[in-house]
Amino acid sequence: MSITLNHTIVPAIDNEAAARFFASVMGLDYRGADRHFAPVQVNESLTLDFMSVENPVGHHLAFDVDPSTFDGILTRLRAAGVPYGNDPSEPDNGRIDHPLCPRGLYFADEAANLYEVMSPR
């Protein structure tokens, strides 16, 4: 059996707000909290479980996406006025010329989780 990531816990100030934010930007469904977690199904094999914690320390989560998914994410970020950028130290510079791929960007949530989205074109 190969190793795949099933889920990860993402620290949040407000787990439901963080899950709704992430799902809305990424074009995913959020179906509500489940006990301690606010899960967002990313794909068939990965769920992000957002968990409210007192003093969240942000994580870095990186995603490979196809070009049309990237375009949708960029459109939703712009429409929502969410800052994004091509550099993790400047996630608000408005650029998408990523150093590791033709197009990519970073955006952050209120708990300082840094999301990276990369597209091959």
Secondary structure, 3 states (H helix, E strand, C coil): CCCCCCEEEEEECCHHHHHHHHHHHHCCCCCCCECCEEEEEEECCEEEEEEECCCCCCCEEEEECCHHHHHHHHHHHHHHCCCCECECCECCCCCCCCCCCCEEEEEECCCCCEEEEEECC
